[in-house]
Structure formats: C-alpha cells, structure tokens
Amino acid sequence: MIYWIAHTLSRIAGRIFFRHRTLHREFLPESGGALIVANHVSFLDPAAVGAAFRKPMYYLARKTLFKGFLGWLLPRIQVLPVDLGKGDLASMKRILSLLKEGNRVLIFPEGTRSPDGTLQEAEAGIGFIIAKGEVPVVPVRIFGAFECWGREARWPRPGRITLVAGPPVDLSELPAELTGRARYQACADLVMKALADIHLEG
C-alpha cells in the first residue's frame, strides 16, 4: 500500500511540476525479470524512472541513507540498501535473486549523481550483476532532471523531465573469451555505451 501511494504521488508530481514524459515505452518490460539501467543526475531520478512503469520495481540506495524515518520508509517502497562500489556481495546476491524471481530492478551504473549532468564511468559491481543476472538489461536515459534538481542545487525547480528508453543491451557483442573481471568490466562499459547512444527526441 505504501509503495502504491508513493508511486501515485510521484506520477502526479512528475506531471504537474516536471511535465514528465516517457519516450519508447515499448522497450520497458512490465513483466519478467529485467535490470533497468539509467544515468544518475538528480535526486529525482528514482521517482522519475519508477513513474514510467505501471508495475512495481525495486530500487537501490546507499546503506548510509537507511537511518531514522528513511530507515523505516525505504524498505516499504522496495528500496534495498547497497554499497556496490565496495564489493557488497550480500547485496549483489540479493539483487540477482530478485531478478531470477522475475522482478525488475533499477540500477544507476555510475553509483552517484553526476556533478555536471554528463555520463560518468560505471562502478565495478554493475558489471558483475549484468554478467550473472541472465535477464534483459534495458537502458533508460534521463533528460532534464539535472536542470530541475542537480547535485549542487538546494531545491528543485520546475522544468521538463524526459525518459528515453532504449532496446535491451546486446551482450552477445562481447568476445566469448572474456572471463572474470575483464568480462564484468566489458559489461559495464557496454551498458554505458548504450546509455550514451540514447538521444533526446523532440
């Protein structure tokens, strides 16, 4: 119930204050396991991506956020505590289990919000999850959220936020001989390339 209240409020606020829209919705999976990968430029990103989906999904957040009121709220809106940049194997296994159970999980490969709105390098943990997940990896690029509430801004301001979904990342492009860390890094790089190839239309 709390998830649906938060989801509904996010969609309403997104439309009123940020003229939220989604392009190429046909690429967004509403059933079955899928890893949704998005660029990270704003406080608004998780809500902006979640609002584009009609069915529930799981989100990730830094473990340090799970304190006080947020420590109570976040688990109730399907947010998981993680620290992918520091080899958090327990969290990685939890994510893989959710994917194999047929859930959609949103991940920001860059790990933290971009300081200037441009794409950054992916953290190491994302490549492991992509390689081991065995589910479609769907890139979604967020446009306009940085201008609405960037990393250094104290308060949000009205604007237009557009999500542009791309086709699933084709992991078959990777050389078969790549294994271990080299393969994980190649997976992460391929995801960032897929995000870079998505452009705003209209």
Backbone as a ProteinNet text record, in pm:
[ID]
protein_1_A
[PRIMARY]
MIYWIAHTLSRIAGRIFFRHRTLHREFLPESGGALIVANHVSFLDPAAVGAAFRKPMYYLARKTLFKGFLGWLLPRIQVLPVDLGKGDLASMKRILSLLKEGNRVLIFPEGTRSPDGTLQEAEAGIGFIIAKGEVPVVPVRIFGAFECWGREARWPRPGRITLVAGPPVDLSELPAELTGRARYQACADLVMKALADIHLEG
[TERTIARY]
82.7	0	86.6	191	277.4	347.9	388.7	454.5	362.2	236.1	144	109.2	104.1	81	197.3	319.2	437.8	447.1	415.3	420.4	319.5	198.5	94.1	130.7	180.6	220.1	334.9	428.1	540.7	492.6	398	347	271.9	191.8	116.4	210.3	305.4	400.3	485.2	524.5	605.2	534.3	407.2	331.6	304.9	277.2	242.1	364.8	470.2	585.7	695.6	704.8	817.5	774.3	647.2	594.5	655.9	659.3	722.7	664	751.6	706.7	806.2	758.3	842.4	835.1	951.2	957.6	1005.4	951	983.9	949.1	829	780.1	775.7	772.8	765.7	887.2	995.3	1114.3	1109.2	1013.6	1007.7	934.9	1001.6	937.9	848.9	724.5	631.9	614	678.4	670.7	803.7	833.1	957.2	1076.3	1180.7	1299.5	1369	1414.8	1487.1	1568.6	1685.3	1770.5	1755.4	1702.6	1684.1	1804.5	1879.2	1999.2	1976.1	2006.2	1980.7	2097.2	2113.3	2211	2161.2	2253.1	2216.9	2261.8	2164.2	2197.2	2124.4	2028.5	1940.8	1882.6	1837.6	1761.1	1631.6	1584.4	1455.4	1460.3	1579	1593.3	1512.8	1521.4	1446.3	1296.3	1241.3	1097.7	1062.6	1149.8	1123.9	1120.1	1211.5	1212.6	1094.9	1072.3	962.1	827.8	809.2	681.7	653	757.2	738.6	685.5	692.8	646.3	510.1	426.8	294.1	293.9	393.6	400.6	519.8	519.7	626.6	763.8	863.1	1001.5	1081.7	1204	1292.4	1395.7	1437.5	1533.8	1651.6	1762.8	1880.9	1916	1968	2013	2130	2214.4	2328.6	2284.3	2358.8	2325.7	2317.6	2396.4	2400.9	2269.4	2182	2054.1	1950.4	1976.3	1876.7	1886.3	1851.7	1852.2	1725.2	1680.1	1564.2	1440.6	1371	1247.5	1273.2	1383.4	1414.1	1441.6	1498.4	1522	1393.2	1286.1	1153	1086.3	1094.7	1021.2	1079.3	1210	1270.5	1241.3	1253.2	1220.2	1074.4	985.7	843.2	807.6	901	878	978.2	1022.2	1105.3	1241.5	1300.7	1436.2	1530.7	1638.3	1732.9	1862.3	1918.7	2047.2	2163.6	2249.5	2363	2485.9	2599.4	2724.7	2804.7	2757.7	2816	2960.9	2999	3135.2	3237.9	3194.1	3286.9	3270.2	3233.2	3226	3121.9	3004.2	2895.8	2831.9	2892.4	2847.4	2707.3	2673.9	2540.6	2432.4	2453.5	2355.7	2349.2	2464.8	2466.4	2387.5	2404.2	2329.5	2180	2142.9	2001.4	1943.5	2017.5	1971.4	1954.2	2050.7	2042.6	1922.8	1893.8	1777	1648.1	1639.3	1519.6	1499.8	1608.1	1598.9	1551	1605.9	1569	1426.8	1374.5	1236.1	1137.4	1189	1101.7	1071.5	1156.8	1135.8	1218.7	1177.2	1253.8	1330.1	1458.8	1544.4	1611.7	1600.7	1663.4	1802.5	1900.3	2037.7	2093.2	2165.8	2238.8	2385.6	2433.5	2570.5	2678.2	2653.6	2754.9	2766.8	2665.6	2671.4	2630.9	2673.4	2641.1	2600.3	2536.7	2488	2602	2585.6	2685.4	2694.7	2814.9	2828.4	2790.6	2790.2	2762.8	2657.6	2594.6	2489.8	2537.9	2670	2723.6	2739.4	2754.7	2772.9	2910.4	2913.8	3037.5	3071.3	3182.5	3218.5	3131.5	3109.6	3029.5	3113.1	3047.6	3114.8	3135.6	3231.5	3270.1	3158.3	3077.9	2976.9	2871.4	2840.6	2734.8	2766.8	2893.3	2931.6	2906.5	2932.1	2908.8	2760.8	2675.7	2530.9	2479.5	2529.4	2487.6	2527.7	2651.2	2702	2631.9	2594	2535.9	2382.5	2321.5	2176.8	2095.6	2145.4	2076.8	1934.1	1918.4	1790	1816.4	1713	1732.8	1785.9	1877.8	1933.4	1883.5	1795.5	1728.1	1779.9	1841.4	1892.8	1782.9	1783.4	1689.5	1768.8	1765.2	1840	1744.4	1784.7	1702.5	1754.9	1665.2	1699.6	1618.6	1683.9	1614	1615.4	1641.9	1637.8	1751.4	1866.4	1978.8	1941.9	1874.5	1833.2	1724.7	1643.2	1536.3	1587.2	1686.7	1738.3	1872	1974.2	2108.1	2173	2290.2	2360.1	2387.3	2419.5	2455.5	2337.1	2221	2104.3	2039.8	1998	1935.5	1789.9	1721.9	1579	1547.2	1441.1	1401.4	1336.6	1337.3	1267.5	1192.7	1082.4	1002.5	1081.5	1046.8	1111.6	1048	1115.1	1064.7	1162.4	1113.5	1193.3	1143.1	1234.6	1200.6	1284	1217.7	1286.7	1282.1	1396.5	1402.2	1457.6	1374.8	1415.7	1481.8	1577.2	1643.8	1620.8	1658.6	1644.6	1738.4	1706.5	1795.1	1938.1	2031.9	2173.4	2206.9	2274.1	2309.1	2443.7	2437.7	2560.4	2634.4	2569.6	2636.6	2750	2754.4	2863.2	2997.5	2993.7	3118	3193.5	3324.6	3405	3386	3368.8	3343.2	3459.8	3580.5	3698.5	3713.3	3634.9	3642.8	3582.4	3653.7	3603.7	3639.3	3578.2	3611.2	3596.6	3692	3685.4	3683.7	3755.2	3758.3	3618.3	3545.1	3409.1	3315.5	3330.8	3246.5	3267.7	3393.5	3423.4	3366.9	3377.3	3324.1	3172.2	3105.2	2960	2924.1	2998.5	2973.1	2995.8	3102.9	3134.1	3026.7	2976.3	2874.2	2744.1	2711.4	2591.9	2606.6	2721.9	2742.1	2739.2	2788.6	2781.6	2635.4	2554.3	2411.6	2342.2	2376	2317.2	2362.8	2490.2	2542.7	2478.3	2434.1	2374.5	2228.3	2169.7	2030.8	2028.7	1948.4	1942.9	1799.2	1786.4	1656.1	1594.7	1467.5	1396.1	1285.9	1284.1	1175.6	1172.2
-120.9	0	126.6	128.6	245.8	266.7	154.6	165.8	234	190.2	245.1	391.1	427.9	568.5	653.4	607.3	681	685.7	574.5	567	662.9	664.1	752.4	899.6	933.6	1071.3	1114.5	1021.8	1053	1083.4	1004.2	1025.3	1157.7	1188.4	1313.8	1434.2	1429.3	1540.1	1554.9	1441.9	1446.3	1516.1	1489	1550.7	1698.5	1733.3	1872.1	1963.7	1922.3	2010.8	1992.9	1873	1846.2	1799.6	1805.3	1767.1	1634.4	1540.6	1409.1	1337.4	1285.4	1206	1093	987.7	872.1	844.6	832.5	800.4	657.2	589.4	449.7	356.5	375.8	293.2	144.7	115.2	-25.5	-106	-40.1	-112.4	-143.4	-85	-102.9	-231.5	-327.2	-454.5	-440.5	-481.3	-475.7	-612.3	-713.8	-846.6	-918.1	-1013.2	-1088.5	-1012.7	-1084.1	-1021.6	-932	-817.3	-723.9	-629.1	-595.2	-497.1	-366	-265.7	-134.7	-48.8	-1.4	78.6	221	318.1	458	545.8	658.2	757.9	824.2	883.9	938.6	1083.6	1175.7	1318.6	1400.1	1339.4	1418.7	1337.4	1409.4	1347	1284.8	1335.2	1295	1165.8	1115.8	1004.1	878.4	827.5	704.5	720.1	831.5	854	872.4	939.8	963.8	833.8	741.3	612.5	528.2	520.6	440	482.7	614.1	665.2	620.6	579.8	535.6	392.6	320.8	182.4	173.7	86	67.8	-34.3	-121.9	-226.3	-202	-261.8	-235.7	-277	-210.8	-245.9	-221.9	-269.4	-250	-143	-71.6	36.2	8.4	75.1	62.6	199.1	198.1	322.8	292.1	391.8	375.5	333	245.1	195.4	308.3	412.2	521.8	599.8	583.1	654.3	588	464.6	389.1	419	542.2	587.2	665.9	662.3	740.2	707.9	815.3	796.7	722.5	755.3	687.4	538.5	506.2	367.1	287.8	355.9	293	293	406.2	422.8	343.7	352.9	297.7	149.4	63.3	-77.7	-98.8	-9.8	-23.9	22.8	89.7	126.8	53.9	-63.5	-156.5	-99.4	-28.6	22.3	-64.9	-111.9	-201.1	-127.1	-152.8	-90.5	-161.7	-86.9	-147.4	-58.4	-117.5	-44	-114.4	-100.6	-175.3	-137.9	-19.4	24.3	-38.7	-111.5	-168.9	-319.8	-386	-531.1	-586.4	-529	-571.8	-698.5	-813.7	-940	-978.8	-950.5	-986.1	-913.1	-784.9	-707.1	-754.4	-787.5	-836.8	-966.3	-1055.8	-1182	-1157.4	-1061	-1025.7	-972.8	-889.2	-835.3	-947.3	-1036.6	-1148.4	-1237.3	-1258	-1338.6	-1271.8	-1141.5	-1068.1	-1077.5	-1066.9	-1075.9	-1214.6	-1317.2	-1453.4	-1488.3	-1414.3	-1434.5	-1360.3	-1288.4	-1221	-1075.8	-1012.3	-871.6	-779.2	-654.2	-552	-472.5	-452.1	-381.7	-264.5	-146.3	-26.7	-7.5	10.7	35.7	157.5	239.5	351	308.5	269.9	217.3	310.7	441.7	538	544.6	492	484.5	610.9	724.4	850.9	952	1060.2	1160	1233.9	1254.4	1326.4	1471.2	1526.2	1664.4	1767.5	1726.6	1823.1	1776.1	1662.5	1613.7	1522.6	1507.6	1420.2	1277.9	1181.5	1042.9	1023.8	942.8	910.4	762.7	717.1	576.4	492	366.2	274.6	219.7	192.3	126.9	-21	-81.2	-218.5	-319.3	-301.8	-400.9	-422.5	-320.7	-332.9	-439.3	-450.2	-548.7	-691	-716.1	-849.2	-884.3	-789.4	-814.1	-837.5	-759.3	-776.6	-913.9	-953.4	-1080.3	-1200.2	-1188.8	-1301.9	-1301	-1188.6	-1176.1	-1262.5	-1282.3	-1362.2	-1312.5	-1180	-1116.8	-1002.8	-954.5	-838.8	-718.2	-645.4	-523.7	-406.5	-326.8	-221.4	-83.6	-10.6	123.2	229.4	319.9	432.4	558.1	654.7	778.3	889.7	961.5	1068.5	1203	1280.4	1415.2	1518.6	1627.4	1738.4	1735.6	1621	1612.6	1692	1697.5	1774	1920.9	1972.2	2113	2138.1	2036.1	2051.8	2043.1	1952.9	1940.2	1869.1	1939.9	1884.1	1863.2	1806.1	1766.2	1882.8	1998.6	2112.6	2203.2	2175.6	2261	2228.1	2328.1	2305.8	2266.3	2320.1	2295.8	2265.9	2189.9	2162.3	2283.8	2285.2	2390.6	2327.7	2387.3	2329.2	2318.6	2222.3	2201.1	2082	2028.1	1908.9	1793.9	1681.7	1560.3	1458.8	1409.4	1311.9	1186.2	1072.7	944.1	886.8	845.8	782	641.1	542.1	402.3	353.4	264.5	205.8	55.9	-8.7	-154.5	-223.8	-346.8	-420.9	-426.2	-419	-424.8	-563.7	-568.5	-695.4	-743.6	-831.3	-881.1	-979.6	-1025.2	-1117.5	-1048.2	-914.7	-840.2	-865.7	-911.7	-930.3	-1052.4	-1044.2	-1159	-1277	-1395.4	-1514	-1546.3	-1507.2	-1542.3	-1456.4	-1348.9	-1265	-1336.6	-1341	-1404.7	-1320.6	-1353.2	-1288.5	-1137.8	-1071	-925	-854.2	-909.1	-846.9	-846.8	-955.8	-962.1	-867.1	-860.7	-770.6	-625.5	-588.1	-451.8	-424.7	-523.8	-508	-491.6	-563.6	-549.7	-407.9	-357.3	-222.2	-119	-134.7	-40.4	-44.3	-164.5	-178.6	-109	-117.6	-50.4	101.4	153.6	297.9	345	261.1	295	299.8	202.7	201.2	326.6	373.2	495.9	616.9	617.5	729.3	736.2	621.2	616	660.6	680.9	727.7	880.7	935.2	1080.3	1130.7	1253.8	1315.3	1348.9	1316.8	1341.4	1443.3	1546.2	1642.1	1727.1
0	0	0	84.5	90.5	-43.1	-105.5	-236.1	-336.1	-342.5	-441.6	-413.5	-286.8	-252.6	-302	-273.7	-317.8	-469.8	-534.3	-680.8	-743.4	-690.5	-743.6	-724.3	-606	-579.7	-670.2	-695.9	-784.5	-925.3	-973.6	-1108.8	-1119.5	-1017.8	-1019.2	-1013.4	-918.8	-904.2	-1029.8	-1087.7	-1209	-1323.3	-1337.9	-1447	-1421.7	-1297	-1265.6	-1266.8	-1197.8	-1178.3	-1283	-1340	-1429.3	-1568.4	-1596.1	-1728.7	-1775	-1683.7	-1705.4	-1826.7	-1910.4	-2024.7	-2048.7	-2113.5	-2144.7	-2294.1	-2356.7	-2498.7	-2516.9	-2616.5	-2647.6	-2531.4	-2480.2	-2371.1	-2407.9	-2538.2	-2580.7	-2535	-2500.9	-2455	-2304.8	-2232.7	-2087.6	-2052.6	-1988.5	-1953.7	-1830.4	-1841.2	-1729.1	-1663.3	-1715.8	-1655	-1678.1	-1591.6	-1603.7	-1547.8	-1514.2	-1458.9	-1559.5	-1514.7	-1601.4	-1515.8	-1564.5	-1499.7	-1575.5	-1508.3	-1569.4	-1530.7	-1628.3	-1600.9	-1650.5	-1565.5	-1600.2	-1557.9	-1626.6	-1583.4	-1456.1	-1379.8	-1248.8	-1241.5	-1244.9	-1248.4	-1142.4	-1070.9	-985.6	-870.6	-766.5	-659.2	-713.2	-825.4	-880.3	-961.5	-989.7	-1083.6	-1046.8	-923.3	-893.3	-915.5	-869	-886.2	-1033	-1107.8	-1249.7	-1328.4	-1297.9	-1367.1	-1321	-1191.6	-1139.1	-1192.5	-1212.3	-1262.8	-1405.4	-1477.8	-1616.2	-1623.9	-1511.6	-1507.5	-1439.3	-1489.8	-1432	-1319.1	-1318.1	-1216.9	-1125	-1005.4	-907.1	-956.3	-902.4	-928.9	-801.6	-799.2	-684.8	-717.9	-613.1	-625.3	-533	-557.2	-472.2	-414.1	-291.9	-229.5	-137.3	-114.8	-25.7	114.2	172.8	306.3	408.2	388	484	492.5	393.5	394.6	484.6	524.8	599.2	749.5	783.2	921.9	950	1074	1113.9	1031	987.9	911.4	781	711	585.5	608.2	723.3	755.5	766.9	804.5	810.6	673.6	602.3	477.1	360.6	340.1	218.3	195.9	295.9	270.9	229.8	272.3	242.6	102.2	35	-105.2	-195.4	-146.5	-223.6	-259.9	-164.6	-181.6	-99.6	-162.6	-98.1	-63.3	55	91.4	24.1	-43.1	-113	-103	-134.7	-148	-256.4	-381.9	-493.3	-519.8	-481	-507.9	-416.1	-312.5	-215.1	-201.9	-310.7	-308.9	-214.7	-213.9	-125.4	-182.8	-154.6	-214.1	-169	-43.4	6.1	-72.6	-98.6	-175.3	-319.7	-376.4	-514.2	-527.4	-430.6	-433.4	-418.5	-336.1	-318.2	-449.2	-518.4	-646.6	-748.3	-756.2	-850.1	-819.7	-692.6	-654.8	-699.7	-680.9	-723	-873.4	-948.1	-1093.9	-1136.5	-1075	-1112.6	-1069.2	-971	-927.4	-1017.8	-1118.5	-1213.9	-1183.1	-1102.6	-1067.3	-1156.4	-1160.8	-1228.1	-1122.5	-1147.1	-1051.4	-1123.1	-1063.9	-1120.3	-1060.2	-1147.1	-1102.9	-1176.5	-1101.7	-1161.4	-1169.7	-1286.8	-1300.5	-1246.9	-1255.1	-1210.6	-1058	-990	-844.6	-772.3	-819	-755.8	-862.1	-818	-913	-981.2	-1110.9	-1189.3	-1140.6	-1125.9	-1080.6	-1185.9	-1313.7	-1420.5	-1521.7	-1494.3	-1583.5	-1694	-1707.8	-1812.4	-1758.9	-1849.3	-1809.2	-1746.1	-1639.6	-1571.2	-1594.8	-1542	-1553.2	-1460.7	-1501.1	-1419.8	-1305	-1192.2	-1081.2	-1113.7	-1046.6	-1078.5	-1057.2	-951.7	-917.8	-1023.8	-1103.7	-1202.7	-1306.3	-1345.9	-1446.4	-1399.4	-1272.2	-1214	-1220.1	-1183.5	-1183.2	-1324.9	-1419.8	-1559.4	-1611	-1581.9	-1632.7	-1571	-1443.9	-1372.4	-1370.2	-1406.6	-1394.1	-1487.7	-1608.8	-1709.4	-1735	-1737.7	-1768.5	-1867	-1935.2	-2023.8	-1946.3	-2008.6	-1949.5	-2034	-1977.2	-2053.1	-2012.2	-2105	-2072.5	-2081.8	-1985.3	-1984.1	-1951.9	-2041.9	-2016.2	-1975.4	-1870.6	-1814.3	-1863.5	-1920.7	-1967.9	-1889.7	-1852	-1786.7	-1635.1	-1574.2	-1428.3	-1363.8	-1431.5	-1376.2	-1364.7	-1466.7	-1465.7	-1359.8	-1332.4	-1233.3	-1089.8	-1067.6	-931.7	-936.5	-979.7	-990.2	-854.9	-857.9	-735	-640.7	-695.7	-612	-577.8	-635.2	-611	-476.6	-404	-273.2	-287.6	-388.1	-405	-550.6	-575.1	-713.7	-777.3	-910.2	-981.9	-1098.6	-1139.2	-1248	-1377.5	-1457.1	-1585.9	-1654.2	-1753	-1821.5	-1805.2	-1754.8	-1742.3	-1843.2	-1924.7	-2028.3	-2009.8	-2009	-2008	-2148.2	-2197.6	-2329.3	-2308.9	-2336.8	-2321.6	-2449.9	-2434.3	-2549.7	-2554.8	-2663.2	-2673.3	-2575.3	-2536.1	-2444.2	-2495.3	-2403.3	-2437.9	-2491.5	-2605.9	-2668.9	-2615.4	-2514.7	-2453.3	-2541.9	-2647.3	-2739.1	-2814.7	-2807.9	-2872.1	-2804.6	-2679.8	-2604.8	-2654.9	-2665.6	-2707.6	-2611.4	-2664.7	-2582.9	-2490	-2528.6	-2449	-2323.9	-2313.6	-2195.1	-2074.9	-1965.2	-1843.9	-1722.1	-1609.7	-1483.5	-1486.2	-1422.1	-1409.4	-1544.5	-1641.1	-1773.5	-1835.4	-1816.2	-1870.6	-1796.1	-1663.7	-1585.7	-1629.7	-1649.3	-1692	-1830.8	-1919.2	-2054.2	-2051.1	-1961.6	-1947.1	-1902.7	-1804.4	-1754.6	-1864.4	-1939.5	-2048.2	-2156.6	-2184.7	-2288.9	-2248.1	-2120.1	-2069.4	-2081	-2044.3	-2054.1	-2199.2	-2291	-2432.6	-2478.2	-2429	-2466.6	-2418.1	-2297.2	-2246.5	-2328.7	-2366.2	-2445.6	-2583.5	-2633.9	-2767.4	-2769.2	-2651.8	-2644	-2646.9	-2735.9	-2751.8	-2734.9	-2696.2	-2677.4	-2811.2	-2824.7	-2948.9	-2925.8	-3001.5	-2995.9	-2869.1
[MASK]
++++++++++++++++++++++++++++++++++++++++++++++++++++++++++++++++++++++++++++++++++++++++++++++++++++++++++++++++++++++++++++++++++++++++++++++++++++++++++++++++++++++++++++++++++++++++++++++++++++++++++

